[in-house]
Amino acid sequence: MERRSPLEVSTQTMTSSPTDRELEELLALATNLALEAGQIHERREMGVAETKSSITDPVTAVDKEAEEFISQEIRKARPNDGIIGEEDTSVAGSSGLRWVIDPLDGTVNYLYEYPSYAVSIGIERDGSPLVGVVYDSVLGLLYAARAGAPATRNGKPISVTNCPNLPEALLGTGFSYQPPIRAEQALRVAKLLPRVRDIRRSGSCAVDLCSVAAGHLDAFYETDVNWWDVAAGIQIVRSAGGIATYEPQSKRIIASGSQLWDQLNQAIFE
């Protein structure tokens, strides 16, 4: 995976939708930054800096360092773009493009050295993802996609499954850090479990979405997730031939192949 200097990418302001060439440049920059942030993961400077929504929702020094690095490099290469990050980065921007960063998705896994965590970098325009890069730093798997082109894993094309029936589907999900929401999610899983092949929970929403894109899961859904958890993964799933939607009010992500989509939604909302 060849790395280019982030500063090689154009700093021009975009007043219209990006061209394919511009999307490729954005994808190259996002890829470089994800790989570099993955090196911060590898140093394993794991001190817990604070907690967020609950005592079970930690923030490490790695979260903060990786987000600061990514944000600084974006501002150097593309000073007119907006940025939003999980660890409080917020830049308005003027180009119409916004970077959506989760510097370490799966922080609890990272603390326990459980192998499912990643850097997630999405680029959106008007709330719609255009570019997505997720780097599974523990396994060295780089998932990348941009609008109008196939999704890849370490440079090779990937695609969602053609699973046609919910009883045959391997379903991924996740759980909130808020105890009352977790209780509701447990009830939903209890209703779904008899209707699917089985259920998996990795602890990283970004990794799970990439698992749908690569055919390791047939579908994924989760509630109480934030935009930085899913923005990159949505584009990766879509570029892999799947369907992925995010509902900001309920903070719900749903993703699957097209043949499973209607059955999946019906089961989730019953």
Wavefront OBJ file of the C-alpha trace (Angstrom):
o trace
v 0.000 0.000 0.000
v 1.923 2.997 -1.292
v 1.759 6.145 0.786
v 1.810 9.648 -0.651
v 2.478 12.807 1.243
v -0.862 14.338 2.313
v 0.391 17.672 1.024
v 0.454 16.348 -2.551
v -3.339 16.587 -2.690
v -4.983 19.717 -4.101
v -6.066 22.406 -1.639
v -8.586 24.047 -3.971
v -12.067 24.969 -2.789
v -14.807 22.859 -4.352
v -17.983 24.752 -5.204
v -19.540 21.852 -7.146
v -19.648 18.092 -6.804
v -16.169 16.540 -6.939
v -15.034 14.971 -10.198
v -13.778 11.393 -10.344
v -10.209 12.692 -10.304
v -10.905 14.824 -7.242
v -12.537 11.875 -5.509
v -9.466 9.766 -6.219
v -7.267 12.471 -4.682
v -9.485 12.630 -1.611
v -9.433 8.847 -1.318
v -5.630 8.829 -1.553
v -5.352 11.408 1.210
v -7.830 9.615 3.460
v -5.959 6.354 2.884
v -2.619 7.877 3.833
v -4.040 9.404 6.992
v -5.736 6.171 8.060
v -2.502 4.209 7.635
v -0.510 6.794 9.587
v -3.115 6.834 12.368
v -2.858 3.050 12.460
v 0.798 3.452 13.397
v -0.332 5.468 16.420
v -2.508 2.484 17.387
v 0.511 0.211 17.152
v 2.434 2.207 19.759
v -0.228 1.178 22.302
v 0.002 4.217 24.571
v -3.219 3.157 26.235
v -3.807 5.384 29.243
v -7.502 6.170 29.735
v -7.821 9.938 29.485
v -11.517 10.160 30.428
v -14.924 8.568 29.938
v -17.812 9.871 27.838
v -21.415 8.684 27.900
v -20.912 6.233 30.791
v -18.181 4.603 32.877
v -18.014 1.834 30.242
v -17.286 4.336 27.422
v -13.560 5.191 27.686
v -11.358 7.601 25.759
v -7.661 6.784 25.521
v -4.633 8.915 24.789
v -4.497 7.077 21.449
v -7.998 8.299 20.513
v -6.948 11.871 21.116
v -3.517 11.662 19.506
v -4.813 9.941 16.375
v -7.648 12.436 15.893
v -5.333 15.397 16.427
v -2.889 14.008 13.860
v -5.585 13.362 11.241
v -7.179 16.773 11.769
v -3.890 18.654 11.537
v -2.957 16.934 8.277
v -6.380 17.628 6.756
v -6.063 21.312 7.655
v -2.635 21.435 6.001
v -3.721 19.679 2.807
v -7.297 20.979 2.527
v -7.742 24.107 4.645
v -11.196 24.855 3.258
v -12.791 21.529 4.185
v -14.918 20.979 7.260
v -13.995 18.381 9.890
v -15.944 16.617 12.615
v -14.355 14.062 14.902
v -15.444 11.836 17.762
v -13.029 13.494 20.176
v -14.567 16.976 19.791
v -12.837 18.217 16.630
v -15.176 20.628 14.819
v -14.193 22.798 11.846
v -16.915 24.482 9.777
v -15.105 24.733 6.417
v -16.206 26.483 3.235
v -15.623 23.946 0.435
v -18.839 21.977 0.875
v -16.886 18.872 1.905
v -16.628 17.607 5.467
v -14.323 14.942 6.901
v -15.898 12.625 9.474
v -13.335 10.966 11.753
v -13.373 8.180 14.291
v -9.691 7.836 15.243
v -10.172 4.552 17.134
v -13.472 2.759 16.653
v -13.548 -0.084 19.163
v -11.713 1.576 22.040
v -12.763 -1.051 24.599
v -11.458 -3.781 22.294
v -8.212 -1.838 21.985
v -7.822 -1.612 25.759
v -8.285 -5.372 26.085
v -6.196 -6.161 22.978
v -9.280 -7.809 21.507
v -8.702 -7.864 17.733
v -11.438 -5.634 16.360
v -10.706 -1.906 16.154
v -10.036 0.549 13.374
v -9.474 4.063 12.076
v -12.562 5.325 10.229
v -12.383 8.338 7.888
v -15.322 9.433 5.769
v -15.787 12.448 3.514
v -19.280 13.775 2.936
v -21.064 16.469 0.978
v -24.432 17.741 2.244
v -24.682 14.795 4.608
v -24.083 12.183 1.909
v -20.879 10.097 2.050
v -18.584 10.269 -0.974
v -15.385 8.622 0.295
v -14.810 6.026 2.994
v -11.643 4.480 4.400
v -11.533 2.059 7.329
v -8.188 0.679 8.417
v -8.403 -2.382 10.647
v -5.047 -1.723 12.248
v -4.777 -4.966 14.223
v -5.262 -7.162 11.132
v -3.686 -4.784 8.606
v -6.838 -4.634 6.457
v -7.486 -1.436 4.516
v -11.047 -0.981 3.253
v -11.508 1.877 0.799
v -14.240 3.240 -1.453
v -15.416 6.329 -3.240
v -18.622 7.152 -5.083
v -18.724 5.691 -8.580
v -16.057 3.033 -8.048
v -15.869 -0.466 -6.480
v -14.962 -0.996 -2.841
v -11.644 -2.681 -2.097
v -9.814 -4.437 0.716
v -6.046 -4.077 0.441
v -6.561 -3.095 -3.197
v -8.748 -6.045 -4.206
v -12.476 -5.637 -5.013
v -15.020 -6.810 -2.441
v -18.770 -7.304 -2.608
v -21.717 -7.983 -0.351
v -23.360 -11.408 -0.275
v -26.408 -12.409 -2.278
v -28.145 -13.933 0.741
v -31.864 -13.962 -0.196
v -33.569 -15.055 3.020
v -33.388 -13.822 6.599
v -33.262 -17.338 8.143
v -30.015 -17.896 6.211
v -28.468 -14.563 7.197
v -25.511 -14.029 9.519
v -26.410 -10.769 11.252
v -24.063 -8.356 12.994
v -25.125 -5.918 15.697
v -23.750 -3.860 18.562
v -24.794 -2.346 21.871
v -24.934 1.110 23.392
v -22.885 2.222 26.372
v -26.104 3.495 28.000
v -27.673 0.814 30.271
v -31.347 1.640 29.484
v -30.670 1.493 25.741
v -28.718 -1.733 26.129
v -31.711 -3.303 27.844
v -33.950 -2.371 24.893
v -31.374 -3.672 22.433
v -31.205 -6.999 24.267
v -34.959 -7.425 23.852
v -34.672 -6.690 20.125
v -31.862 -9.205 19.701
v -33.915 -11.817 21.561
v -36.697 -11.370 19.001
v -34.339 -11.482 16.030
v -32.154 -14.399 17.071
v -34.697 -17.158 16.249
v -35.252 -15.616 12.810
v -31.658 -15.546 11.517
v -28.802 -18.020 11.035
v -26.860 -16.454 13.915
v -25.738 -13.111 15.354
v -22.231 -11.675 15.750
v -20.980 -8.656 17.720
v -17.420 -7.445 17.120
v -17.446 -4.247 19.164
v -16.501 -1.989 16.230
v -19.301 -0.605 14.074
v -16.837 0.445 11.368
v -15.345 -3.049 11.175
v -18.808 -4.628 11.097
v -19.889 -2.472 8.155
v -16.745 -3.516 6.308
v -17.578 -7.126 7.132
v -20.908 -6.639 5.340
v -19.096 -5.071 2.379
v -16.646 -7.988 2.191
v -19.297 -10.699 2.608
v -18.254 -11.812 6.116
v -21.676 -10.753 7.396
v -24.904 -10.757 5.417
v -26.285 -7.772 7.289
v -25.674 -5.377 10.165
v -27.797 -3.080 12.265
v -27.220 -1.057 15.413
v -28.889 1.797 17.270
v -27.276 4.601 19.287
v -24.287 4.988 16.963
v -22.896 8.321 15.802
v -22.187 9.653 12.331
v -18.424 9.210 12.731
v -19.021 5.516 13.470
v -20.743 4.915 10.133
v -19.956 7.599 7.530
v -16.989 5.751 6.011
v -18.586 2.321 6.277
v -21.764 3.431 4.508
v -19.834 4.370 1.376
v -17.817 1.148 1.540
v -21.006 -0.954 1.726
v -22.631 0.983 -1.107
v -19.569 0.690 -3.315
v -19.553 -3.058 -2.580
v -23.063 -3.345 -4.063
v -25.043 -3.167 -0.839
v -27.559 -0.827 0.765
v -26.735 1.184 3.878
v -28.792 3.867 5.579
v -28.375 5.949 8.709
v -31.220 7.616 10.611
v -29.858 10.570 12.609
v -32.844 10.844 14.957
v -32.730 7.231 16.121
v -28.984 6.978 15.430
v -29.679 3.683 13.678
v -27.523 2.091 10.964
v -28.829 -0.712 8.746
v -26.778 -2.415 6.027
v -27.180 -5.500 3.842
v -27.270 -6.813 0.305
v -30.241 -5.770 -1.807
v -31.983 -9.150 -1.735
v -32.132 -9.167 2.057
v -32.988 -5.519 2.596
v -36.801 -5.626 2.791
v -36.886 -8.693 5.044
v -34.240 -7.230 7.326
v -36.066 -3.928 7.766
v -39.384 -5.636 8.356
v -37.856 -7.808 11.081
v -36.068 -4.897 12.781
v -39.137 -2.661 12.897
v -41.722 -5.262 13.951
l 1 2 3 4 5 6 7 8 9 10 11 12 13 14 15 16 17 18 19 20 21 22 23 24 25 26 27 28 29 30 31 32 33 34 35 36 37 38 39 40 41 42 43 44 45 46 47 48 49 50 51 52 53 54 55 56 57 58 59 60 61 62 63 64 65 66 67 68 69 70 71 72 73 74 75 76 77 78 79 80 81 82 83 84 85 86 87 88 89 90 91 92 93 94 95 96 97 98 99 100 101 102 103 104 105 106 107 108 109 110 111 112 113 114 115 116 117 118 119 120 121 122 123 124 125 126 127 128 129 130 131 132 133 134 135 136 137 138 139 140 141 142 143 144 145 146 147 148 149 150 151 152 153 154 155 156 157 158 159 160 161 162 163 164 165 166 167 168 169 170 171 172 173 174 175 176 177 178 179 180 181 182 183 184 185 186 187 188 189 190 191 192 193 194 195 196 197 198 199 200 201 202 203 204 205 206 207 208 209 210 211 212 213 214 215 216 217 218 219 220 221 222 223 224 225 226 227 228 229 230 231 232 233 234 235 236 237 238 239 240 241 242 243 244 245 246 247 248 249 250 251 252 253 254 255 256 257 258 259 260 261 262 263 264 265 266 267 268 269 270
